Amino acid sequence: NGTDYTTNQIGTRFPGADGCTADQVLNLTVTPKPADIVTNQTICSGATFTWNGTDYTTNQTGTRFPGADGCTADQVLNLTVTPKPADIVTNQTICSGATFTWNGTDYTTNQIGTRFPGADGCTADQVLNLTVTPKPADIVTNQTICSGETYRWN
């Protein structure tokens, strides 16, 4: 009948123009829109999260994918990107000829900035700064004594 309706209408009657035209009756039920479907997701820095066909790499709070009509729930994405923690640095000094074991590997030479990467963007990289100090030369004391004398060596 040219009128817009937005609320329930039960038995709304539009009478026919004369006694020979049928009345029109409207039974309109308004279905409430369902609650939002919320996706809460956390990813690591450098990772990608695909949601509704789109790749996301940054924080997204309340990003909305609207339902197709008033009866389909909107989808909402709350994406948190966890920053990668700072490197874990091991500074170590050993003497020449010694061995330093780090992350299952033996090292005997200088290692500056040797990196053991974390398993993912949420695990800190480990860094080794190994300094090998050369062994100093022997200190030789030459001393001569006569028979019957005593020498005390400090």
C-alpha positions as CSV (number, residue, x, y, z in Angstrom):
1,N,0.0,0.0,0.0
2,G,3.0,2.3,-0.3
3,T,3.7,2.5,3.4
4,D,7.1,1.5,4.9
5,Y,6.8,-0.8,8.0
6,T,9.6,-1.4,10.5
7,T,7.7,-3.1,13.3
8,N,5.6,-6.2,13.7
9,Q,2.3,-6.0,11.9
10,I,-0.3,-8.7,12.5
11,G,-3.4,-8.6,10.5
12,T,-2.9,-5.1,9.2
13,R,-5.7,-4.7,6.7
14,F,-5.8,-2.7,3.5
15,P,-9.5,-2.9,2.3
16,G,-10.3,-3.5,-1.3
17,A,-11.8,-0.6,-3.2
18,D,-15.2,-2.2,-3.5
19,G,-17.0,-5.2,-2.3
20,C,-15.6,-7.3,-5.2
21,T,-11.9,-6.6,-4.5
22,A,-10.1,-8.7,-1.9
23,D,-8.8,-7.0,1.2
24,Q,-5.0,-7.2,1.6
25,V,-3.7,-8.4,5.0
26,L,-0.1,-7.9,6.2
27,N,1.4,-10.2,8.7
28,L,4.9,-8.8,9.2
29,T,7.4,-10.3,11.7
30,V,10.5,-8.3,12.5
31,T,13.4,-10.7,13.4
32,P,15.9,-9.1,15.7
33,K,19.4,-9.0,14.3
34,P,21.7,-11.5,16.0
35,A,24.5,-10.4,18.2
36,D,27.9,-9.7,16.6
37,I,30.2,-12.7,16.1
38,V,33.5,-11.5,17.7
39,T,36.9,-12.9,16.8
40,N,39.6,-12.2,19.4
41,Q,43.0,-13.1,18.0
42,T,46.6,-12.5,18.9
43,I,49.5,-12.9,16.5
44,C,53.2,-12.3,16.7
45,S,55.0,-9.4,15.1
46,G,55.7,-10.3,11.5
47,A,52.9,-12.8,11.3
48,T,49.7,-12.5,9.2
49,F,46.1,-13.3,10.2
50,T,43.6,-13.9,7.4
51,W,40.0,-13.0,8.3
52,N,37.1,-12.9,5.8
53,G,39.6,-13.1,2.9
54,T,41.8,-10.2,4.0
55,D,45.3,-10.5,5.5
56,Y,46.0,-8.4,8.6
57,T,49.4,-7.7,10.2
58,T,48.6,-4.8,12.5
59,N,46.3,-4.3,15.5
60,Q,42.6,-4.2,14.6
61,T,40.1,-3.3,17.2
62,G,36.5,-3.6,16.3
63,T,37.1,-4.0,12.6
64,R,33.6,-4.8,11.3
65,F,32.5,-7.1,8.5
66,P,28.8,-6.3,8.2
67,G,26.2,-9.1,7.7
68,A,24.6,-9.3,4.3
69,D,21.2,-8.1,5.6
70,G,19.5,-7.1,8.9
71,C,19.1,-10.7,9.9
72,T,22.8,-11.8,9.6
73,A,25.2,-11.1,12.4
74,D,28.0,-8.7,11.8
75,Q,31.5,-10.1,12.4
76,V,34.0,-8.1,14.4
77,L,37.7,-8.7,14.6
78,N,39.8,-7.7,17.6
79,L,43.4,-8.5,16.5
80,T,46.4,-7.9,18.8
81,V,49.9,-8.0,17.4
82,T,52.4,-8.9,20.1
83,P,55.8,-7.2,19.5
84,K,58.9,-9.4,19.4
85,P,60.8,-9.1,22.6
86,A,64.3,-7.7,22.8
87,D,67.3,-10.0,22.0
88,I,68.7,-12.1,24.8
89,V,72.4,-11.3,24.6
90,T,75.1,-13.6,26.0
91,N,78.5,-11.9,26.5
92,Q,81.2,-14.4,27.3
93,T,85.0,-14.4,27.4
94,I,87.1,-17.6,27.3
95,C,90.8,-18.3,27.1
96,S,92.4,-19.6,23.9
97,G,92.1,-23.3,23.7
98,A,88.9,-23.4,25.8
99,T,85.4,-24.2,24.5
100,F,82.1,-22.5,25.1
101,T,78.9,-24.4,24.5
102,W,75.9,-22.2,23.5
103,N,72.6,-23.6,22.2
104,G,74.1,-27.0,21.7
105,T,77.1,-25.8,19.7
106,D,80.7,-25.6,20.8
107,Y,82.6,-22.4,20.0
108,T,86.3,-21.9,20.2
109,T,86.8,-18.7,18.2
110,N,85.5,-15.1,18.5
111,Q,81.8,-14.9,17.7
112,I,80.4,-11.3,17.5
113,G,76.6,-11.2,17.0
114,T,76.1,-14.8,16.3
115,R,72.3,-15.1,16.2
116,F,70.1,-18.0,17.2
117,P,66.7,-16.9,15.9
118,G,63.5,-17.3,18.0
119,A,61.0,-19.9,16.7
120,D,58.5,-17.2,15.7
121,G,57.9,-13.5,15.9
122,C,57.1,-13.8,19.6
123,T,60.2,-15.5,20.8
124,A,63.4,-13.4,21.4
125,D,66.4,-14.0,19.3
126,Q,69.5,-15.1,21.2
127,V,72.8,-13.4,20.4
128,L,76.3,-14.6,21.4
129,N,79.2,-12.2,21.7
130,L,82.1,-14.5,22.5
131,T,85.6,-13.1,23.0
132,V,88.6,-15.5,23.0
133,T,91.5,-14.1,24.9
134,P,94.9,-15.4,23.8
135,K,96.8,-17.3,26.5
136,P,99.7,-15.2,27.7
137,A,103.2,-16.4,27.2
138,D,104.8,-18.4,30.0
139,I,106.7,-16.5,32.6
140,V,110.1,-18.2,32.8
141,T,112.3,-17.7,35.8
142,N,115.9,-18.7,35.3
143,Q,117.8,-19.0,38.5
144,T,121.1,-20.6,39.3
145,I,122.1,-21.7,42.8
146,C,125.1,-23.4,44.2
147,S,125.1,-26.8,45.7
148,G,123.8,-26.6,49.3
149,E,121.9,-23.4,48.8
150,T,118.1,-23.1,48.8
151,Y,116.0,-21.1,46.4
152,R,112.5,-20.1,47.3
153,W,110.3,-19.6,44.2
154,N,107.3,-17.3,44.7
